């Protein structure tokens, strides 16, 4: 029985939705909405104020295995469907996402906390992967190869691997799901997806729209619950032929080990620790604005966030001053009010900000602005700028995942490159300079899967997103993203 307070909070959310049926509290398996064993549930709250949003079904390990079996059964018909028929379904799913953009954005903001304008942007970004792969799925053609044998014809076929397990994070609950599912389903794979228990409603709303778009039962399944319970069976089951995960490097390594016995196809998009390099010849105002965007998007809770801002010494103090002034002016508040900075996801994230600030200050860093929990609430942290951060500070080695910017000077190009590469991560790096020769040298020298030159935004459906070193394996988006869910079959025919 719901309390009066909880019923009021849920009703307030439903009243704001144009289509309340997009709010689902059950897992979606085999085209049906399912509860957990014994009606087991997980409460979900709004990080902005701690209010209760709803309770999502918490499925058991056995129910998770059943979802895989369902997807395995559906694979035959889905993989044999004509690519253009799969394309039409994905395209309809894309259209429905855009038609329901406001509701999807509201659900995301309420459960994740990000500013409403960012949520709208994510829905458009997420839908773009369905549109892109609706077309790309029609281009997985047979490749003819010049034969090396007498009286033989040689071909290479691309075939879907089978059931794909998709594990998505809380910071981009819609985009990370469509980026994976769009590619897998366009290739002919069926899907079992596990969204973060902190942000499940975005994924369940997408399942509702997938059903309306005509996705057959069993092809797209959303299994909610505790990650260890739901995901562990997937790593063990041979029916799961591919596993795609976005999240921390620590969990990625665990999934890597757990998947070894069944030798799965893996796509791991893991942590980042992006350097942001600003040289003295850069357009200073533009570099400051780009650094603000690179640091504070999603309230800093982004694997692409600029964690180490390195500035050439001749412009260092001026950069710090301008950057701190703009940071201090950033608005902070509940995502529904559309500020620049929303709440962090949980108390653990806030504690990490406090730890990184305290450690850097103890080691000699200056606090130019911010530095503590914001008055807006316990999960809000002030946009913070630390200058003169020493190399040994934790924030220069650990992913911060929050609105704390760390700045330090450098004297030479070689020093900047060395410090930028001095990390186990290699996802994205940012470079600001007007020198064409330096741009070439740095893009060659930086050990990162993506390099942004004189800009911040680089992602999108047509590009292969991913990193080097311990930032992951494989790529998502582009042709490479769909190929990750295929096998190459070599056919040699006599004639």
C-alpha positions, 0 to 999 in steps of 0.5 A: 500500500502506497503512503499518501506522500508517495502517491502524491509524488507519483501523481505529480509526475504522471500529471506532467506527462502528456502520455502517462503510459510511458511511465513503466515500473515493470521489466519488459521481457518477451513483449510482456511487462513482468514483476520480480519474484515475490513482487521484489522491487527497487525504489527510485528517487529524484536526486534533486530532492530525494523524493520518491519517483516509483518502484521498479521490478527487481528480477531474479537470476532465474528470470534474467536467464529466462530473458536470455532464452526468450531472446535466443528463441526470437533470434531466428526470425529477427535475424532472417528478416529482410534488412529493410524490414528491420530498418522500417521498425527502427525508423518508426522507433526513432520517430516515436522518440522524437514525438515523445521527446518532452515526456522522455526528457522529463522522465530522464531529468526526474530520475537522473537529475540533469538539466531539462535542456540537456535531457532534451538534447540527449533524447535527440542524440539517442534517437539519432542512433536509431535513425543512423542504424536503420540505414546502416543495417541495410549496408552489411553487404556480402564482400567479394574477394579475389580468389587465390585458388583455381576454380574457386569463388571467395566471399565474406559474409557478415552475420549477426552474432546472436543474443547481445547483452547490453549494460547501460549507465545512469549518466546517459540512460537513453543514449547509451541504450540506443547506441548499443541496441540500434547497432545490435538490432540492425545487425540482426541480433536480439537484445537483453538490456540492463539499465542502472537501477538508479535510472530505469524509467528511461529504458522502460519508456523506450521499451514501450515505444519499441513495442509501439514501433513494431519490435517483435516480442523477445527481440528487445528485452529490458531486465531491471534489478540489481546488477550482480543478480541480473548480469552475472548469468549473462556472462555465464550463458553461452547463448549470450554471444556479445556483451556491451558495457558502458561504465567504470574501468573497474566493473569493465575488468570484472565483466571481462574476467567473467565472460572469459569462459564463454569467449564472448564478443566484448565492447567495453566503453570504460572510464576517462580522464581527459586532458584539456591542453591550451597553448599560448597561441590559442583563442583564449576566450574560445578556449575558456568557453570550450573548457567550461563545456568540456568540464561541466556538461552533465554536471561533470558526470561524463566520461568525456569530461575535462579532468586535467586542464593544462595551460601554457604558462604565458596565458595561465593566470589569465585563463584561470581568472576567466575560467573561474569567473565563468564557473562562478556564474554557473547556475545550480539547481534542480534539473526541472528548473533547467540550470547549468549544474544539477545534482550529483547522482548519489552521496558517494559522488559528493564525497568524491568531490570533497575528497578530491578538493581536500587532497588537492588543497593539502598538496598546494592547490588554490581554490579559486571558486566553489569547493564545498556542498552547495546550499541547494541540497545534499547532492549538489556540489558547487562548481569548483575551480582548483588552480596550481594542482600538483601532479601528485594530487588524486584529481590528476589520477582519478576520474572525478565525475563531478563539477570540480575543475583542476588546472595546472601550468606547463612550459613546453609542448613535450611536457604537455604531451607527457603529462596528458599521456600519463594515465591508464585512460585514453578516451578523449583529449582536447587541444587548443592551439592555432598552429597547424604543425602543433595540431598535427604533432599532438594528434599523432602523439596523444594516446587517445581514441578521440582528439577534439581540436579547438572544439568540445562536441565531437560525438554523434552516430556517424563516429566510432566512439571509444578509447585506448588503453584501459578506457575500453575495447571496441567502438560504438557508433559508425560502421564499426559499431554495427560490425561489433555485433557481427561475425565474418563467415568465409565462404569458398565455392567451387565452380 
